[in-house]
Each structure stands twice: as C-alpha cells, then as structure tokens.
Amino acid sequence: MAGIHDAQTTDAAKTPETDERVVHTPEARVAVRRSPKYGVFTALGVAIGLLAAMILATAFDGTTEASPFTEVTYSQMQAFGFILLWCIPAGIALMMILALILDRVAARKVRQATVTVDIVDER
C-alpha cells in the first residue's frame, strides 16, 4: 500500500507549469450566456398539442353524423387523429416562439469570462 500512496503523491506534485509538454496560450475574454434547450421546448409543445387534441376530441362530439364533404362517418379515434394533425404543430410553434423570446431576453444578460487554453503534447 505504501507504493501506491507514494506514486500518487509524486504525480500530484508534478504541476502543468513544470511540465515542458504543456503549451500555455494567452488568456482570452469570452461572452457567456444562458440559452434555452430547444429540444425540451419541442417536447413540451408536442405534449401541449397532445393534451389540447384530447380535450378537443372529447369536448366536441362531431362523429355521430356523416361528414358533409365526404359523406363518411368518422370514429372518435379518427377524429382525434385529425385534430392531432393540427394541434401538435401548433403546440410546437407556440413553444418555439416562447423559446425564441426567452433566448432574446437571456441574450441581454451576457457575462464576460477569462479563459486559458492549455495544449498538452502527448508525444
């Protein structure tokens, strides 16, 4: 066990400043800001569209009589599918608009940070 402990202390004592394989680049200033995750907003838009389609399909019962255009009677699930075709894209569009608004608001709150890149030559 003493050998393992000794090896860890010698590796820890070796800092990047003393290693000639590390090349330091000058410091640079970068802008850091928050940004919304668009995938999460898309998923929320799908969920909202699905929920809206379920509510609309159960609230309005238009499946008891034949369609005036096609003269076909549609089942409750078919009506739900047709409503879903409109509600999901609408939900995604609304959530994307909200994400873009939040992105514009977050763009005003930019922080500056200083970064240093250390390049290690592994040869």
N, C-alpha and C positions, 0 to 999 in steps of 0.2 A: 504494500500500500504506500510506502514511502516513495517509491519510484514514480507512481502516478502523480502524487502531490508535487513532487519536485518538477516534473515535466510541465505541469500546469502553471507553476509559478514562473518558470523560465519563458514560456510563451506569453504570459501576461506581462512580463517585464519588457518584452520587445514591442515598442510602440511604432506606429507608422512613420513618425518623424525620424527615427533612427534607421529605418529600412530603406535601402537605396532603390528598391524596386517600385516604390510609390512616387508618383509624379503628382505634385500639387498644382492645380490650376488656380488662377486668381479668383477671388470671390466675385460673385455677380449678384445683382439685385433682381428678384423676380416678383411678379404680382401673383398673389394667392387669393382665390375667392371661392365661395361655395357655388355649387351648380346642382340643379335638381337632377335626379335619375329618371330619365325619360322612360325607361322600361317599366319602372314602378308606376308612373303615371298612365302608361298604356294599359297595364294590367288593371289598374283602378277604373279606367274608362270602360274596359270590357265588362268588369263586374257591375258597374253602374248601368251599362246598357242592358245586361242580362236581367238585372233586377227591374229595370223600367219595363222591359218586354214582358216579364212575368206579371207585373202589376197590370199592364195594359191588356194582356191576353185574358186575364181573369176578370177584370173590371168590365170590359165591354164584350158582350156575347153576340158576335155577329155571325156565328156559324150555324144558326138554326134555319136560315133561308138561303136559297141559291144566290150566287153572285149575279148581279145584273149584267156584268160584262161577259162572263164565261158560262153562265147558267150551270155552274157546278157548285155542289155543297162541299165546303171545306170542314175538316175536323178541327177540334180545339188545338191539337198539336201542329197541324198545318198552319193555322192562323198564328200560333206562337212563333213558328219558324219565319213566316213572312214579316211579322213585327220585329223579330230579332235581326233580320237583314237591315232594318233601318236604325234600330236602337243602338246596336254595338258600334257602328261607325260614328254615330252622333255622340255617344259617350266618349269614344277615343278622341274625337275632335275637340270636345269641351275640355277634356283633361289635358290635351296638348296645348290648348290656348292658355289654360291655367299655369302649366309648366313654363311656357314662354314668358308669361307675366312675372312669375316668381324668379325666373332667370334674369330678367331685366332689373328687378328690384335688388337681387343679390349682386348684380354687376356694379352697383353703386358703392358697395361695401368691400372695397379691394384693400388688402393688406400687403405691405411690402415685406419681403423676407430676404435674408442674405444666405446664399448657398455657396458651398465649396465642393468641387468635384475632385475626388482622389482617384487617379488612374493607377491600377496595380498591374505591373508587367509580370505575367505568370511564367516567363521563360526560365 
